[in-house]
């Protein structure tokens, strides 16, 4: 009697399920054995370091031994030492003799070629004097910072060009004080543009500070005699009848306090009255 051939069609469903389960287990085990190779983010290139503070001594040596670095991944301090005959700066990983090497800046700079990766990593990643005594020259970061500053400068100049004359006066009063009252509109505009170019960050901050305009109104009102500030700079009164308006809190600038008071219900009425008198 001929043997019955086994085909895919007559394999029991239970056997198919078992085979599929075994295949899944094998694939899972293989996947677990795979270990991703860690990425090496260190860029192999020549690096240049400069002493901070524009210092350029003929030679300046920085520490290359007796340094400790707290390794967060291991949870303890590790001793560091730079030896040219070693492949690491971590003393606990060194093998054989340790021939200490000096690290010397010449004329305020230190060039480290790409072949000296150990020294580069020591200076760029682990040395405690990094960004304190010296810094790494990073042209891309410098360019990004310069670009941000230039864009901020352009924004400040564009705002200064179109700024309302009253707000321009308020901003410049912060810079030059009461002398702004004696300036012509052309002089004010010129100095405003120069100020925006010289200090774009501070200029933008002042433009967006609503208290600057309120302080300017209070100063102008005092200069014109609409308001009076007592000799001890602790009390504001009406100039016409000496009626007290507000007391300046202790250790607070009088016009900053006045600007804050203008935002209160009582202060808003006074501010509205002052604006009408200034524009009369």
C-alpha positions, 0 to 999 in steps of 0.5 A: 500500500503506497505511503500517503504524501504529506502536503501543506494542505493536509498539515494539521492546523496545530502543527502550523501554529506551533511552527509559527510560534517557534519562528517568532521565538527564534526571531525575537532571540536573534533581535535581542542579541543584536547590540546597536553600535554606539554613535561616535559624535566626536568629530575628527578635526584640527582644533584651536584653543584660546586663553580667555580675556584676550591674554597673549602671554609668550607661554602659559601652562595649564594643569595636566595632572592632579585633576579629578572629574566626576563621571555621572555614568559611573557615579564617582570621581575619576583622576585625570592625567594627560600622558602622550603615551596613553590612549586615555586621560582616565588614570584608572584606564591607563596601562603601563608607564605614565609619562606626564606631558605638559599643555602649553599655550603659546602667545595665547593660543594652542593648536591641537592637530586631529591626530591628538584626539586624547588631548582634544577630548581632555581639553574640550570635554573634561578639563575643569579650566575649560571656559574659565581659563581658556575656550575652544574656537568654534567658528560655526557657533561664533557665526551663529551668534553673530548672525543672531546679533545682526538680525536683532540689530536690523530689527531694532533699526527698522523699529527705531526708524518708524517709532512714534516720536513720543515713544522715541522720547521715552526710550531716549530719556532712559538713556540720556535723562532730561536732556532729551527735552532740549533735543529737536526731532531730528536730533532725537531720531538720529540718537535713537537710531544710533542707540538701536544700533549700539544696544539692539537688545536693550532697545527692543526691551525698552520699546516693549516695556509699557512702563517706559512710556508711563515713566516718560509721561510722569517725568514730562508732567513733573518738568512742566509743573503739572505734577510735583515731586517732594524734595525727599522724592517720596510724594507726588502732588498736583502742581496746581493745588499741592493735593497729594496723589501718591506716596512712593514705596520705600526703596523704589524709584519714584517714577517707576512707582508712579508708572505702576500707580498710573495702572490703578483705577485712581491713577488711570484718571490722573494719567488721562488728565495729565495726557490732556494737559500735555497735549493742550 
